[in-house]
Amino acid sequence: MKLSLEPAIIFALKEALEVGFKEDLGSGDITGRAVLSDGIQMGQFTAKAAGVLAGTAVIDIGYTMLDPSIETECIKKDGESVQPGDAIAKVKGPAGSLLTGERVILNLLQHLSGIATATDQAVEAMQGSPTRICDTRKTLPGFRTLQKYAVRCGGGYNHRMRLDDGIMIKDNHIKAAAGIRPAVERAKKMAGLMVKIEVECETEGQVREAVDAGADIIMLDNRSPEEAGRLCSMIPDHILVELSGGITVQNAGRYRDCGADYISLGSLTHSVMALDISFNLVVSNEY
């Protein structure tokens, strides 16, 4: 799977790198100044674990920001799988510049690739089922664009990007509005033609109320596979069904035959394990 890099992703990568370099460099790399010569060195980014890549452009963008003289060659692309030992990218330039940018670039690449890898695993658990895997808004502040891009690299789909993307009536909204029906009625009065209304439900009664009120999407929250399957069977086909709450990459497969359209996993972004990737200076005749 290969994805074209949208301008918004490039912009978000540059922003993240600017913050990361400012945080990490301070007044400069005193170890590099003390130890390294000005000679040209080669380096390689290598996968140390199996996974799916996301954010590989951070290598070229990051090193160009630090030192335009650095040459980069990406061997693997976003959305591609890697195995331990696979070369991801090669770089050539002053050793000081290569090592100064190493940590920030690796941190971003490992984190985004970890999200893509976890998403790929969840998608794999849905094989043979029409149910799609999607993310949530449980993202790191300032990193949502990149984290949701990484989900797409792993074969997943994006839920709302922001609060203005759609109306999602959750338990606290229902309490404040004194019920699902009045909440949906108020939402319909102000929603535009293209705005969908989603309602969070936990019980059979809530599902029936949401259907009768005219919800476009019903999210079944914190239900067991058996409960989810029973409630899904009550919902008309014209209403999309999302499952959420308590579902992880590890147990997502238990929900594959419930009949839902989407399963949203907050863990894809809020508690994912980084993909193990290393950077090492190498001696090579390829340059």
RAVEN-V48033 format. One record per backbone hydrogen bond with DSSP energy under -1.0 kcal/mol. CO is the residue of the C=O (numbers start at 1). NH is the residue of the N-H. If there is no record, write none. Layout:
# RAVEN-V48033
CO&NH, CO&NH
This chain:
# RAVEN-V48033
6&10, 7&11, 8&12, 9&13, 10&14, 11&15, 12&16, 13&17, 14&18, 15&19, 16&20, 17&21, 18&22, 19&23, 20&24, 21&25, 25&28, 28&30, 29&33, 30&34, 31&35, 32&36, 39&95, 41&93, 42&282, 43&91, 44&280, 45&88, 45&89, 46&278, 47&85, 51&82, 53&79, 55&58, 56&59, 57&61, 58&62, 59&63, 60&64, 61&65, 62&66, 63&67, 67&70, 71&92, 73&90, 77&80, 80&53, 82&51, 83&86, 86&47, 88&75, 88&76, 89&45, 90&73, 91&43, 92&71, 93&41, 94&98, 95&99, 96&100, 97&101, 101&105, 102&106, 103&107, 104&108, 105&109, 106&110, 107&111, 108&112, 109&113, 110&114, 110&275, 111&115, 112&116, 113&117, 114&118, 115&119, 116&120, 117&121, 118&122, 119&123, 120&124, 121&125, 123&126, 124&127, 126&129, 132&263, 133&157, 134&265, 137&139, 140&143, 143&147, 144&148, 145&149, 146&150, 147&151, 148&152, 149&153, 150&154, 151&156, 152&155, 157&135, 162&165, 167&198, 169&200, 170&174, 171&175, 172&176, 173&177, 174&179, 179&183, 180&184, 181&185, 182&186, 183&187, 184&188, 185&189, 187&191, 192&195, 196&167, 197&216, 197&217, 198&169, 199&219, 201&221, 203&207, 204&208, 205&209, 206&210, 207&211, 208&212, 209&213, 210&215, 216&240, 217&199, 218&242, 219&201, 220&244, 224&228, 225&229, 226&230, 227&231, 228&232, 229&233, 231&234, 232&235, 236&239, 240&218, 241&261, 241&262, 242&220, 243&264, 244&222, 248&252, 251&254, 252&255, 253&256, 255&258, 261&132, 262&243, 263&134, 266&269, 266&270, 276&48, 278&46, 280&44
